[in-house]
Amino acid sequence: MAAPTNRPPRRGGSHFAGGSRGGAHAGDPTPHAPAGPSTQARAPRSALAGGRVSSRTAAATQRAGSGNVRRQQGGGGGGRVAAIVGAVVAALVVVGLAVFVVVPALTGGSQGDATQEVVPGNQVTITIPEGSGAAAVADLLFDNGVIANKSEFLAQVRRTEAESSLKPGAYSLTTGADLTSIIELLTAGPNASTAQLVIPEGYTLAQIAATVEESLGISASDFTAQAMAANYVGDYAFLADAGDGTLEGYLFPKTYDFSGQSDLTADAVIRAMLDQYQAEVAGIDFSASAAQIQSRYGVTMSEHDIITLASIIEREAGSDEHRADVASVFYNRLSTGMNLQSDATLVYELGRDVTAADLEVDSAYNTYTRAGLTPTPICSPGLASIQAACNPNDTSYYYFFLSGDYSAFSETLAEHEAAIANRPQE
């Protein structure tokens, strides 16, 4: 999974919980030879240069000269031998070039016969660029510790005639796997994604935009500017109640894979997330849920209101088992006109943990001072929170305290305060 840069705000509870979740207060140069002597060497004197030569010496010299002429005239056979020797030498040079230049180039260089120790069983992700030949692939595999020897890999590629079938893309490979299996994977095609977007439940629009920038390279500011309900309401009817606001709450938290999509835009990502929301809630009858809520609590809820409350539940509830009870607390409060008193809504507004002084801040997201729901969702809720907002448990709870493994739901303030006082001490 991609690692988001912004962590979700702490799921804070009521300031009465002493900082714990309290819910709705709920809440070279070449060397030169040494110089020789400066004296000039004299040329040897010819034996014929003087007049004092005996007749025997002269005759011997004549015979020697005559023999030299005969040897030169008879030297044609020696020329043919020299030509043959030259041709053999040239052929050896060509073979040498092939062995020492061409073969290394094909097998990934002079280190083609190098063998390394491979730790088996590790998962490695590599990306083979477009146009990569077998030698380049061997280099990648070797450098990433997938194979022990490049020459052995290339030999197996030739034996299986896979040179032209190796495909570019991202692969997840297991180090130490047999060469046949590796080649089969590389000829089958990419099996890993380098364009994955992971959005956890409870992420805000700002956090989603930052994650999109980190994972997909799309500017966070461009993404945020595009993520307006008015840009999509014509294609997605469920955005009708969102008005001219942002898409906060509707960019469904999920893992998305955009591999193979060139020129990916903010619009394309947003549409994928809205499509996912639409698919996830397809099985929910919001109208029936709203009717049930109206009948039980006397509270009128639109789909947008349900998503807004679901986002608060998402940030307040510690686990799925508590969501429907947390929902009941909020509906009971809405029913009797009590403020929701959720720290999570102020955290959304302030972007930090809440202090006691913050409880008096004049803000539409301060559910300690303002009645009813916040103007917009405060995050992207998961399906479990949406379902809880649609179908809350039928309880008489007005307070909850959730801290780690400790949970307490209470009907009265006195019970709530006792639950806080009796919580396990860390």
C-alpha positions in Angstrom: 0.0 0.0 0.0 1.1 3.7 -0.6 2.0 5.5 2.5 -0.1 8.7 2.9 1.8 11.8 4.0 -0.8 13.2 6.3 -2.0 11.1 9.2 -5.7 11.3 10.1 -6.4 13.6 13.1 -6.6 11.7 16.4 -10.0 10.4 17.0 -10.6 12.6 20.0 -13.4 12.3 22.4 -14.9 14.7 24.7 -12.7 17.2 26.6 -14.2 15.7 29.7 -12.2 12.5 28.9 -8.9 14.2 29.6 -7.8 14.0 26.0 -9.1 10.4 25.5 -11.9 9.6 23.1 -15.0 10.8 25.1 -17.4 11.0 22.2 -20.3 13.3 22.5 -19.4 14.4 25.9 -20.3 12.6 25.2 -17.1 13.3 23.9 50.3 7.8 -18.5 52.1 9.5 -20.1 54.1 6.8 -22.0 57.6 6.4 -20.4 60.5 7.5 -22.4 63.6 5.3 -22.9 66.8 6.6 -21.3 68.9 8.8 -23.6 71.9 7.0 -25.2 75.5 8.3 -25.6 75.8 11.3 -27.8 78.6 9.9 -29.9 77.5 9.1 -33.4 77.9 5.4 -34.4 80.1 4.9 -37.4 78.8 2.8 -40.3 80.7 -0.4 -40.8 83.2 -0.4 -43.6 82.5 -2.7 -46.5 85.0 -5.4 -47.2 84.9 -4.3 -50.9 85.6 -0.6 -50.1 89.4 -1.1 -50.0 91.8 -2.4 -52.6 93.4 -4.9 -50.3 91.1 -7.8 -50.8 92.5 -11.3 -51.6 91.3 -13.1 -54.7 89.8 -15.8 -52.4 87.7 -13.2 -50.5 86.5 -11.6 -53.6 85.4 -14.9 -55.1 83.5 -15.8 -51.9 81.8 -12.5 -51.9 80.7 -12.9 -55.6 79.3 -16.4 -54.7 77.4 -15.0 -51.8 75.9 -12.1 -53.9 74.9 -14.5 -56.6 73.1 -16.7 -54.1 71.2 -13.8 -52.7 69.8 -12.9 -56.1 68.7 -16.5 -56.6 66.9 -16.6 -53.3 65.0 -13.3 -54.1 64.0 -14.6 -57.5 62.7 -17.8 -56.0 60.7 -16.0 -53.1 57.1 -16.2 -54.7 56.1 -19.2 -52.6 57.1 -17.3 -49.4 54.7 -14.5 -50.4 51.7 -16.9 -50.6 52.6 -18.3 -47.2 52.7 -14.8 -45.8 49.2 -14.0 -47.2 47.8 -17.2 -45.7 49.3 -16.3 -42.3 47.9 -12.8 -42.5 44.4 -14.1 -43.2 44.5 -16.5 -40.3 45.7 -13.6 -38.0 42.8 -11.4 -39.2 40.3 -14.2 -38.6 41.6 -14.6 -35.1 41.3 -10.9 -34.5 37.6 -11.0 -35.6 37.0 -14.0 -33.3 38.7 -12.1 -30.4 36.5 -9.1 -31.0 33.4 -11.2 -30.9 34.5 -13.0 -27.7 35.7 -9.9 -25.8 33.4 -7.2 -27.2 30.2 -8.5 -28.7 29.4 -11.3 -26.3 29.9 -9.1 -23.2 27.7 -6.5 -24.7 24.9 -9.1 -25.2 25.3 -10.6 -21.7 25.3 -7.4 -19.8 29.0 -6.5 -19.7 32.2 -7.8 -18.3 30.3 -8.9 -15.1 28.0 -11.3 -17.0 29.7 -14.3 -15.3 29.7 -12.7 -11.9 27.7 -14.7 -9.3 26.2 -13.3 -6.2 24.5 -14.7 -3.2 20.7 -14.4 -3.4 18.5 -14.4 -0.3 15.5 -16.4 -1.3 11.9 -15.6 -0.6 12.0 -11.8 -0.6 9.4 -9.9 -2.6 11.0 -7.3 -5.0 9.3 -4.9 -7.3 11.1 -3.8 -10.4 10.1 -1.8 -13.4 11.3 -2.8 -16.9 11.4 0.3 -19.1 10.0 0.3 -22.7 12.5 -1.0 -25.2 14.6 -2.9 -22.7 16.5 -5.9 -24.2 17.3 -9.2 -22.4 20.7 -7.8 -21.2 19.1 -4.8 -19.6 16.5 -7.0 -18.0 19.3 -9.2 -16.7 21.0 -6.2 -15.2 17.8 -5.2 -13.4 17.2 -8.6 -12.0 20.8 -9.0 -10.9 21.0 -5.5 -9.3 17.8 -6.1 -7.4 19.0 -9.5 -6.0 16.5 -11.6 -7.9 19.0 -13.7 -9.8 22.4 -14.9 -8.9 24.0 -14.9 -12.4 23.2 -12.8 -15.5 24.8 -15.2 -18.0 22.7 -18.1 -16.7 19.6 -16.0 -17.0 20.4 -14.9 -20.6 21.2 -18.5 -21.6 17.8 -19.6 -20.3 16.2 -16.7 -22.2 17.8 -18.0 -25.4 16.9 -21.6 -24.7 13.3 -20.6 -24.3 13.4 -18.2 -27.2 11.9 -15.5 -25.0 14.1 -12.6 -26.1 11.3 -10.8 -28.0 8.6 -11.7 -25.5 9.9 -9.9 -22.4 7.4 -7.2 -21.6 8.0 -3.8 -20.0 6.2 -2.8 -16.9 6.1 -3.3 -13.1 6.7 -6.7 -11.7 6.6 -8.2 -8.2 9.2 -11.0 -8.2 10.4 -13.5 -5.6 14.2 -13.5 -5.1 15.8 -16.9 -5.7 12.9 -18.2 -7.8 13.9 -20.6 -10.6 14.8 -18.9 -13.9 12.0 -20.5 -15.9 9.4 -19.1 -13.5 10.9 -15.7 -13.7 10.9 -15.7 -17.5 7.4 -16.9 -17.6 6.3 -14.0 -15.4 8.2 -11.5 -17.6 6.6 -12.8 -20.7 3.1 -12.9 -19.2 3.2 -9.2 -18.5 3.3 -6.8 -15.5 1.8 -8.1 -12.3 2.4 -5.1 -10.0 1.1 -1.6 -9.9 3.1 1.6 -9.7 0.0 3.8 -9.7 -1.8 2.7 -6.6 -3.8 5.1 -4.5 -4.7 4.0 -0.9 -7.3 6.1 0.9 -8.1 5.0 4.4 -11.5 5.4 6.0 -11.8 8.7 7.8 -9.5 10.7 5.5 -10.4 14.3 4.8 -10.4 15.9 1.4 -7.1 17.7 2.3 -5.5 14.4 3.3 -6.8 12.7 0.1 -5.4 15.5 -2.0 -2.0 15.1 -0.4 -2.1 11.4 -0.9 -3.0 11.8 -4.5 -0.1 14.1 -5.0 2.3 11.7 -3.3 1.0 8.6 -5.0 0.0 9.8 -8.5 2.0 13.0 -8.9 -1.2 15.1 -9.4 -0.9 18.5 -7.6 -2.8 18.6 -4.3 -4.0 22.1 -5.1 -5.3 21.1 -8.6 -7.1 18.1 -7.1 -8.7 20.2 -4.4 -9.8 22.8 -6.9 -11.4 20.1 -9.1 -13.1 18.4 -6.2 -16.2 20.6 -6.1 -19.7 19.1 -6.2 -20.8 21.6 -8.8 -18.4 20.0 -11.3 -20.1 16.6 -10.9 -23.6 17.0 -9.8 -24.8 16.6 -13.4 -23.4 13.1 -13.6 -24.0 12.0 -10.0 -27.4 12.7 -8.6 -26.5 11.9 -5.1 -24.5 15.2 -5.0 -27.6 17.3 -5.3 -27.7 18.2 -1.6 -24.0 19.0 -1.5 -24.8 22.2 -3.3 -21.8 24.3 -4.3 -19.6 22.8 -1.7 -16.7 20.4 -1.9 -16.8 16.6 -2.4 -15.9 16.1 1.3 -17.5 12.8 2.4 -18.1 11.4 -1.1 -14.6 10.4 -2.2 -14.9 6.8 -1.1 -12.1 5.4 0.9 -10.6 2.4 -1.0 -7.5 1.2 -2.7 -7.4 2.3 -6.3 -5.2 1.0 -9.2 -4.6 3.4 -12.0 -1.9 1.4 -13.8 -1.8 1.6 -17.5 -3.6 5.0 -17.5 -1.5 7.6 -19.2 -2.0 11.3 -18.6 -4.0 10.7 -15.4 -5.9 13.7 -14.3 -7.5 14.9 -11.1 -10.9 14.6 -12.9 -10.3 10.9 -13.7 -9.3 10.1 -10.1 -12.3 11.9 -8.7 -14.7 10.1 -11.0 -13.2 6.8 -10.0 -13.8 7.6 -6.4 -17.4 8.9 -7.0 -18.1 5.7 -9.0 -16.9 3.7 -6.1 -19.1 5.5 -3.7 -22.1 4.9 -6.0 -21.3 1.2 -6.2 -20.7 0.9 -2.4 -24.0 2.4 -1.4 -26.1 0.9 -4.2 -27.5 -1.6 -1.7 -28.6 1.1 0.8 -32.2 2.5 0.6 -31.6 6.0 1.9 -35.2 6.9 1.6 -36.3 3.9 3.7 -33.6 4.7 6.3 -34.7 8.3 6.4 -38.3 7.3 7.0 -37.3 4.9 9.8 -35.2 7.7 11.5 -38.1 10.1 11.2 -40.5 7.6 12.8 -38.2 6.7 15.7 -36.5 10.0 16.5 -38.7 12.6 14.7 -35.5 13.8 12.9 -35.6 14.6 9.2 -32.5 13.3 7.4 -31.5 13.6 3.7 -28.9 11.3 2.1 -26.4 14.2 2.5 -27.3 14.5 6.2 -26.8 10.7 6.7 -23.4 11.0 5.1 -22.5 13.9 7.3 -23.5 12.0 10.5 -21.7 8.9 9.2 -18.5 11.0 8.8 -18.8 12.0 12.5 -19.4 8.4 13.5 -16.3 7.4 11.5 -14.1 9.8 13.4 -15.6 9.0 16.8 -16.2 5.2 16.9 -13.2 3.1 17.7 -14.4 -0.1 15.9 -17.3 -1.5 13.9 -18.9 -2.9 17.0 -19.4 0.5 18.5 -20.6 2.4 15.4 -24.4 1.6 15.7 -24.4 2.6 19.4 -22.5 5.8 18.7 -25.1 6.5 16.0 -27.9 6.0 18.5 -26.3 8.5 20.9 -26.2 11.2 18.2 -29.8 10.5 17.1 -31.0 10.6 20.7 -29.4 14.0 21.1 -30.7 15.3 17.8 -34.2 14.1 18.9 -34.1 16.0 22.2 -32.3 19.1 20.9 -29.0 18.4 22.7 -25.8 19.5 21.0 -23.7 16.6 19.6 -20.7 17.8 21.5 -18.2 16.0 19.3 -14.5 16.9 19.4 -14.1 15.4 16.0 -16.0 18.2 14.3 -13.7 20.8 15.9 -10.6 18.8 15.0 -11.8 19.1 11.4 -12.1 22.8 11.6 -8.9 23.5 13.6 -6.7 20.7 12.1 -5.4 19.8 15.6 -6.4 18.4 18.9 -9.0 20.4 20.8 -8.2 22.4 24.0 -10.7 23.5 26.6 -10.6 27.1 25.2 -11.5 25.8 21.8 -14.9 24.7 23.1 -16.0 28.4 22.9 -14.8 29.0 19.3 -17.6 30.4 17.2 -17.7 28.0 14.3 -20.3 26.1 12.4 -18.2 23.0 13.1 -18.3 23.6 16.9 -20.9 21.1 17.9 -20.5 22.2 21.5 -22.1 25.6 20.8 -24.1 24.8 17.6 -27.1 22.6 17.5 -27.6 20.0 14.8 -25.2 18.6 12.2 -22.2 20.3 10.7 -22.7 22.0 7.3 -20.7 19.3 5.5 -19.2 15.9 6.2 -15.9 16.0 8.1 -14.2 13.1 6.3 -14.9 10.2 4.0 -16.7 7.6 6.0 -16.4 3.9 5.3 -19.4 1.7 4.5 -19.8 0.5 8.1 -20.3 4.0 9.3 -22.8 4.8 6.6 -24.7 1.7 7.5 -24.7 2.6 11.2 -26.0 6.1 10.4 -28.8 4.4 8.3 -29.7 1.8 10.9 -28.6 2.9 14.5 -29.2 0.6 17.4 -32.4 1.4 19.4 -31.0 2.6 22.8 -31.5 5.2 25.4 -27.8 6.3 25.4 -26.9 9.9 25.4 -23.2 9.6 26.3 -20.3 7.4 25.4 -16.7 7.1 26.4 -14.2 5.2 24.3 -10.6 4.9 25.2 -8.5 2.0 23.8 -10.1 -1.2 24.8 -12.4 0.5 27.3 -15.8 1.5 26.2 -18.8 2.8 28.1 -22.3 4.0 27.0 -24.4 5.8 29.5 -27.9 7.2 29.7 -27.2 10.0 32.2 -24.4 12.4 32.8 -23.8 11.0 36.3 -23.3 7.5 34.8 -21.0 9.0 32.1 -18.9 10.7 34.7 -18.7 7.6 36.8 -17.6 5.6 33.7 -14.8 8.1 33.1 -13.7 8.0 36.8 -13.7 4.1 36.8 -11.8 3.7 33.6 -8.7 1.5 33.8 -5.6 3.5 34.7 -2.7 3.3 32.2 
